Amino acid sequence: MANPRNVYIEATSISPVTSWTVAKVRSALNRHDDGDMYESATLADQLARDPAIYGDLSTRVRALAARSGLPFDIEPSYGVDDRRADAVAERIEALWHEMVPEHVLEAVMVDTVLLGVSVGRIEWRMGRGEWVPFLRHLPAHGLRYSEHEKTWRYLTGDGKDLVVTPGDGTWFLHLPHGERSWLWGAVRAIGIPWLMSTLTYRDWARYNEKHGMPILGVREPYFAADDVEGAGGTSSSGGASGVYAQFRRLGSESVLRLPQGADPQKDGGWDAAWIEPTSASFESFGKFLGQLRGAIRSVILGYEDGGAKGGDGELSSQRVKVEYLSADCEPLSTTLRAQVLKPYVRYNVDAARLELSPWPRWDTRPIADLGGRAAMLDKLGDALGKLSALGVDTDEIVREFQLKRAPAPQVPQDP
């Protein structure tokens, strides 16, 4: 039986960008549309600095990647040799968390969600008399699709331009949406809204700096000295510099002495009043950020906050979340089987019986809402009673709700 090839692939070099403009974001998205991941992967790295995006992305990814997330199982591939299929599945299940660690799975899914594609390499080690594959994530910055050659290529950190050949036991390439999977990357939809939200936060902070703190307006008497900031100190006659010194100490003193002229009605004196903005234009910042936040969340999680309840009492957002998780898990299961588990079977079991490779499965079915279902059945029982009293055939409704009628009671016959 042939041995696998161990090919060292150095991760591509990454130059972080911390300052993004509209022009830079558009350039990154245009290169992404052409199949070049370098700038868009750098932009995706920056998106994780946004607390809201980080939280939504973690919600979606860690449900699959965390060991305490979705129920997981290695499902044997029955139909050819069930006994051997069981044995292969049992062995891979024992090795699974070494072969595909949680942190690698999480990195793969982050790239998958944001970029629509993820790349990695497979490292082989001999242990316990068998070749064990270990999946290693590679930064997608070096990945690009060559439209001319119809192939994927990866530029390594040491300058090598390698052809990516998934399924050869060396490369891992996850394309959940088919040949042009990168066009489904979330970065294309949320790149500009994210930049707009960062600029809005900046403008809101500047607004608060200018208008959030009230300004103290001081009215001076006609006899106040022109050099009110002079070094005269507090003069015996209550000079201007002494009064302004008291204004500056308002944060630590609760009393401010305001000297008046000999005739306040005629001469006038000192006066002060807080000048505060009365406009509610600041509310536009919050409303705009809320719209941007909802748009970004709908892309990553498929829903905004809240949502109507369904027949079983579950939120519509919960149903959408299950659909997104199913769309994440099923293609990933196919890719892992084809590019990690089949090579394991080829080098350890039987190269001619790759169909023995098991399936990694995540159970995305939602937990039943028993309270909501009980309330629904209570209403259904009342409705069935009313309809039966009116002579309506309720068999179709019973079948629709997947219920079974109790058998009619048996009347004992008189012997």
C-alpha positions in Angstrom: 0.0 0.0 0.0 1.4 3.4 -1.0 2.5 6.0 1.5 1.1 9.5 1.5 3.2 12.5 0.5 4.1 15.1 3.1 4.5 18.4 1.3 5.4 21.4 3.4 3.4 24.5 2.4 4.4 27.7 4.1 1.6 30.1 4.9 1.5 33.2 2.8 2.9 36.5 4.1 0.3 38.9 5.5 0.6 42.7 5.6 -2.2 44.0 7.9 -4.1 47.1 7.0 -5.6 49.0 9.9 -6.9 52.1 8.0 -9.5 51.5 5.4 -11.1 54.0 3.0 -14.0 53.6 0.6 -11.5 53.3 -2.2 -9.5 50.5 -0.4 -12.6 48.5 0.4 -13.9 48.7 -3.2 -10.5 47.7 -4.5 -10.5 44.7 -2.2 -14.0 43.7 -3.2 -13.2 44.1 -6.9 -10.1 41.8 -6.6 -12.3 39.4 -4.6 -14.8 39.2 -7.5 -11.9 38.4 -9.8 -11.0 35.4 -7.6 -8.0 37.0 -5.8 -8.4 36.7 -2.0 -5.5 38.7 -0.7 -7.1 42.1 -0.1 -10.5 40.7 0.8 -9.0 38.3 3.3 -7.2 41.2 4.9 -10.5 43.1 5.0 -12.1 40.0 6.6 -9.4 40.1 9.3 -10.4 43.7 10.0 -14.1 42.9 10.3 -13.5 40.8 13.4 -12.5 44.0 15.2 -16.1 45.1 15.1 -17.7 43.8 18.4 -21.1 43.2 16.7 -19.7 41.3 13.7 -17.4 39.3 16.0 -20.4 38.3 18.1 -22.6 37.3 15.2 -19.8 35.4 13.5 -19.0 33.5 16.7 -22.6 32.6 17.1 -22.7 31.0 13.7 -19.3 29.4 13.7 -19.0 28.1 17.2 -22.3 26.3 17.0 -20.5 24.0 14.6 -16.9 24.1 15.7 -17.2 23.9 19.5 -17.2 20.5 21.0 -20.1 21.5 23.1 -22.0 22.8 20.1 -24.2 20.8 17.7 -24.4 17.0 18.3 -21.7 15.3 16.2 -21.3 11.8 15.0 -19.2 9.8 12.5 -21.8 7.9 10.4 -20.7 4.7 8.7 -21.1 4.4 4.9 -23.4 1.4 4.7 -24.4 -0.5 1.6 -21.2 -2.3 0.5 -19.5 -4.0 3.5 -21.3 -3.0 6.7 -19.0 -4.7 9.0 -15.9 -3.0 7.7 -17.7 0.3 7.4 -18.5 0.1 11.1 -14.9 -0.6 12.0 -13.6 2.3 9.8 -16.1 4.7 11.3 -15.3 3.6 14.9 -11.6 4.2 14.3 -12.0 7.6 12.7 -14.3 8.7 15.5 -11.6 7.9 18.0 -9.1 10.0 16.0 -11.5 12.8 14.9 -10.5 15.6 17.3 -6.9 15.0 16.5 -7.4 15.0 12.8 -9.7 18.0 12.7 -9.2 20.1 15.9 -11.8 22.6 16.9 -9.6 25.7 16.3 -8.9 24.5 12.8 -12.6 23.9 12.1 -13.4 27.3 13.4 -10.8 29.0 11.2 -12.1 27.1 8.2 -15.7 28.2 8.9 -14.8 31.8 9.4 -13.1 31.9 6.0 -16.1 30.0 4.5 -18.6 32.5 5.9 -16.7 35.7 5.1 -14.9 34.7 1.9 -17.0 31.8 0.5 -13.9 29.6 0.3 -11.3 28.1 2.7 -7.9 26.5 2.1 -5.7 24.2 4.1 -3.1 21.5 3.9 -3.0 17.9 5.2 -0.1 16.7 7.3 0.5 13.0 7.6 2.1 11.2 10.6 2.7 7.6 11.2 1.4 6.4 14.6 0.1 3.1 15.9 0.8 1.4 12.6 -1.3 3.7 10.5 -1.0 7.0 8.6 -3.1 9.7 10.4 -4.0 12.9 8.5 -4.1 16.2 10.3 -5.9 19.1 8.8 -4.1 22.5 9.0 -5.6 25.8 8.1 -3.8 28.1 5.7 -4.6 31.9 5.6 -6.7 32.5 2.5 -4.6 35.6 1.6 -2.5 33.6 -0.8 -5.4 32.0 -2.6 -6.6 33.0 -6.0 -8.5 31.5 -8.9 -6.9 31.5 -12.3 -9.7 32.0 -14.8 -7.3 31.3 -17.7 -6.1 28.0 -16.3 -9.4 27.1 -14.5 -7.3 26.2 -11.4 -6.8 27.4 -7.9 -3.3 28.6 -6.9 -1.7 29.4 -3.6 1.2 31.9 -3.2 3.3 30.6 -0.2 5.3 32.7 2.2 8.6 31.6 0.5 7.4 32.8 -2.9 6.2 29.5 -4.5 3.1 29.7 -6.7 1.6 26.2 -6.2 -1.4 24.6 -7.9 -4.1 23.6 -5.4 -5.3 20.0 -6.1 -8.0 19.1 -3.5 -8.4 15.4 -2.9 -4.7 14.4 -3.5 -4.1 14.0 0.2 -2.0 17.2 0.4 -4.5 20.0 -0.2 -7.8 21.0 1.5 -10.1 23.3 -0.5 -13.7 24.0 0.7 -16.0 25.4 -1.9 -19.5 25.1 -0.4 -21.2 27.0 -3.2 -19.7 25.3 -6.2 -17.1 26.4 -8.7 -17.6 30.2 -8.1 -18.1 29.8 -4.4 -16.2 33.0 -3.5 -19.0 35.1 -4.9 -21.1 34.0 -1.9 -18.6 35.4 0.6 -20.3 37.7 3.2 -17.5 40.2 2.8 -19.0 41.3 -0.5 -22.2 42.3 1.2 -21.0 43.7 4.4 -17.7 45.4 3.5 -19.2 48.8 2.6 -21.8 48.7 5.5 -19.0 47.9 7.9 -16.9 50.8 6.7 -19.9 53.1 6.9 -20.6 52.0 10.5 -17.0 52.8 11.5 -17.2 56.2 10.0 -20.5 56.8 11.7 -19.1 55.9 15.0 -16.2 58.3 14.4 -18.6 61.1 13.4 -20.8 60.4 16.4 -17.8 60.6 18.7 -16.8 64.0 17.2 -20.3 65.2 17.6 -20.3 64.3 21.3 -16.9 65.9 21.7 -18.2 69.2 20.3 -21.8 69.2 21.4 -22.0 66.7 24.2 -20.4 68.9 26.8 -22.2 72.1 27.6 -20.3 75.4 27.1 -20.3 78.1 29.7 -21.1 81.5 28.2 -19.9 84.5 30.3 -21.3 88.0 30.0 -18.8 90.6 31.1 -19.5 94.1 32.5 -18.3 97.0 30.4 -15.5 97.8 32.9 -13.9 94.3 32.7 -10.3 94.3 31.7 -9.5 93.5 28.1 -6.8 91.1 29.2 -9.0 88.7 31.0 -6.4 86.0 30.9 -3.7 88.2 32.2 -1.5 87.4 35.1 -3.2 89.8 37.4 -4.7 87.2 39.7 -7.7 88.1 41.8 -7.5 91.9 42.2 -8.9 93.6 45.2 -11.7 95.0 43.1 -12.7 91.6 41.8 -10.9 91.8 38.5 -11.7 89.7 35.5 -8.9 87.2 35.9 -10.1 86.4 39.4 -13.6 85.7 38.2 -12.5 83.5 35.3 -10.4 81.5 37.7 -13.5 80.8 39.7 -15.3 79.7 36.6 -12.5 77.2 35.9 -12.9 75.8 39.4 -16.6 75.0 38.9 -15.9 71.3 38.9 -14.5 71.4 42.5 -16.4 74.3 44.0 -20.2 74.7 44.3 -20.3 78.5 44.8 -19.3 81.2 42.3 -19.0 84.8 43.5 -20.1 87.2 40.8 -19.1 90.9 41.5 -21.6 93.6 40.5 -21.1 97.2 39.6 -22.0 100.1 41.9 -25.4 100.4 40.1 -26.4 97.0 38.7 -29.3 98.5 36.8 -27.0 101.0 35.1 -23.6 99.6 35.1 -24.4 95.9 34.6 -22.3 93.1 36.2 -21.1 89.6 35.6 -23.4 86.8 34.4 -23.0 83.2 33.2 -25.3 80.6 31.6 -24.8 77.1 30.1 -25.0 76.9 26.3 -26.3 73.5 25.3 -27.5 72.2 21.9 -31.3 71.8 21.6 -31.2 70.0 18.3 -32.0 66.2 18.2 -29.9 65.6 15.1 -27.7 63.2 17.1 -30.5 60.7 16.9 -29.8 60.2 13.3 -26.5 58.5 14.2 -28.2 55.8 16.3 -30.9 55.2 13.6 -28.3 54.9 10.8 -26.2 52.5 12.9 -29.2 50.4 13.7 -30.0 50.0 9.9 -26.4 49.1 9.2 -26.3 46.7 12.1 -29.5 45.0 10.9 -28.2 44.7 7.3 -24.9 43.1 8.5 -26.7 40.7 10.9 -29.1 39.6 8.2 -26.1 38.6 6.1 -24.2 36.7 8.8 -27.1 35.1 10.7 -30.0 35.4 8.2 -32.2 37.5 10.5 -32.4 40.6 12.6 -33.3 40.8 16.3 -36.6 39.3 17.2 -39.1 37.8 14.8 -42.6 36.4 14.8 -43.3 33.1 16.5 -44.2 30.0 14.5 -46.8 27.4 15.1 -44.7 25.5 17.6 -43.8 28.7 19.5 -40.2 29.0 18.1 -39.0 32.4 16.8 -38.7 32.7 13.0 -35.0 33.7 13.6 -34.5 30.3 15.2 -35.8 28.6 12.0 -33.5 30.7 9.8 -30.6 29.9 12.1 -31.2 26.2 11.6 -31.3 26.6 7.9 -28.0 28.5 7.9 -26.4 25.8 10.1 -27.6 23.1 7.8 -26.2 24.9 4.8 -22.9 25.2 6.6 -22.7 21.6 7.9 -23.8 19.6 4.9 -21.2 20.9 2.3 -18.5 20.8 5.0 -19.3 17.1 5.7 -19.0 16.3 2.0 -15.6 18.2 1.7 -14.1 16.5 4.8 -15.1 13.1 3.6 -13.7 13.6 0.1 -10.5 15.3 1.1 -9.6 14.0 4.5 -11.4 10.7 5.2 -11.1 9.1 1.8 -7.3 9.6 1.8 -7.2 8.0 5.2 -9.1 4.9 3.8 -6.8 4.9 0.7 -3.6 4.7 2.8 -4.8 2.6 5.7 -7.8 0.4 4.6 -8.2 -0.3 0.9 -7.4 2.0 -2.0 -10.0 0.3 -4.1 -12.8 0.6 -1.5 -13.0 4.4 -0.9 -16.8 4.0 -0.5 -16.0 2.7 3.0 -15.2 6.3 4.1 -17.7 7.4 6.7 -19.5 10.7 6.9 -19.0 13.4 9.6 -22.5 14.5 10.6 -23.7 17.4 12.6 -27.3 17.3 13.9 -28.9 20.7 13.1 -32.4 19.8 14.1 -33.7 22.3 16.6 -34.7 21.2 20.1 -38.4 20.7 20.3 -40.3 23.5 22.0 -42.6 21.3 24.1 -44.3 24.2 25.8 -45.2 25.8 22.4 -46.4 22.5 21.0 -48.5 21.8 24.1 -50.2 25.2 23.6 -50.7 24.5 19.9 -52.3 21.0 20.6 -54.6 22.6 23.2 -56.0 25.0 20.6 -56.1 22.2 18.0 -58.2 20.0 20.3 -60.7 22.8 20.8 -60.8 23.3 17.0 -61.3 19.6 16.2 -64.1 19.4 18.7 -66.0 22.3 17.2 -65.4 21.0 13.6 -66.5 17.5 14.5 -69.7 19.0 16.1 -70.4 20.7 12.7 -70.0 17.4 10.8 -66.6 18.4 9.2 -64.3 15.5 8.4 -61.1 16.2 10.4 -59.0 13.3 9.2 -57.0 15.6 6.9 -56.2 18.0 9.8 -55.1 15.0 12.0 -52.7 13.8 9.2 -51.4 17.3 8.6 -50.3 17.6 12.3 -48.8 14.1 12.2 -51.2 12.8 14.8 -52.9 9.3 15.1 -56.4 8.6 16.2 -56.8 6.3 19.1 -58.4 3.0 18.1 -62.1 2.7 18.8 -62.7 0.9 22.1 -63.6 -2.8 21.7 -67.0 -3.7 23.1 -66.9 -7.2 24.6 -69.5 -9.5 23.1 -72.0 -11.5 25.2 -70.9 -15.1 25.0 
